[in-house]
Amino acid sequence: MLIAYLREFFPQFSDAEILLADNLRQTRNKIAYKGFFVPPDFVERNDAKMRELAIKTITVLKEKLEK
């Protein structure tokens, strides 16, 4: 639901960024509810993209709060 909200109300995010956010949400749920361990290569492959998404999210939220 949160991902659908992001897609609908924050057009600044590309489809690829929304898919990454959803993938990270699913991974977090697996960790929390199934005891899933994230393979180190997942982090290595996605580190730059996750950082970019975090920075963009912070920037968009700051802009939204300033209005």
C-alpha positions as CSV (number, residue, x, y, z in Angstrom):
1,M,0.0,0.0,0.0
2,L,2.8,2.4,0.8
3,I,4.4,1.7,-2.5
4,A,1.1,2.4,-4.3
5,Y,0.9,5.7,-2.4
6,L,4.5,6.6,-3.5
7,R,3.6,5.8,-7.1
8,E,0.4,7.9,-7.0
9,F,1.5,11.0,-5.1
10,F,5.2,11.3,-5.8
11,P,5.8,11.3,-9.5
12,Q,9.4,12.3,-8.9
13,F,10.2,8.6,-8.4
14,S,10.8,6.5,-11.5
15,D,9.3,3.1,-12.0
16,A,12.8,1.6,-11.3
17,E,13.0,3.5,-8.0
18,I,9.5,2.3,-7.0
19,L,10.4,-1.3,-7.8
20,L,13.6,-1.0,-5.7
21,A,11.6,0.4,-2.8
22,D,9.1,-2.5,-3.1
23,N,12.0,-5.0,-3.3
24,L,13.5,-3.6,-0.2
25,R,10.1,-3.7,1.6
26,Q,9.7,-7.3,0.7
27,T,13.3,-8.1,1.8
28,R,12.7,-6.3,5.2
29,N,9.5,-8.4,5.7
30,K,11.4,-11.6,5.0
31,I,14.0,-10.6,7.6
32,A,11.5,-9.6,10.2
33,Y,9.0,-12.4,9.8
34,K,11.0,-15.4,8.4
35,G,14.5,-14.8,9.8
36,F,15.8,-14.4,6.3
37,F,19.5,-13.5,5.9
38,V,20.4,-11.1,3.2
39,P,23.3,-12.3,1.0
40,P,26.2,-9.9,1.0
41,D,26.2,-9.7,-2.8
42,F,22.6,-8.3,-2.6
43,V,24.0,-5.3,-0.7
44,E,27.0,-5.0,-2.9
45,R,24.9,-5.0,-6.1
46,N,22.3,-2.6,-4.8
47,D,24.4,-0.3,-2.4
48,A,24.6,2.7,-4.8
49,K,21.0,2.5,-5.8
50,M,19.8,2.2,-2.2
51,R,21.9,5.2,-1.2
52,E,20.6,7.2,-4.2
53,L,17.0,6.3,-3.3
54,A,17.5,7.3,0.4
55,I,19.0,10.6,-0.6
56,K,16.2,11.3,-3.1
57,T,13.6,10.3,-0.5
58,I,15.1,12.7,2.1
59,T,15.2,15.5,-0.4
60,V,11.6,15.0,-1.6
61,L,10.4,14.9,2.0
62,K,12.3,18.0,2.9
63,E,10.8,19.9,-0.1
64,K,7.3,18.6,0.9
65,L,7.7,19.8,4.5
66,E,8.9,23.2,3.5
67,K,5.6,23.9,1.6
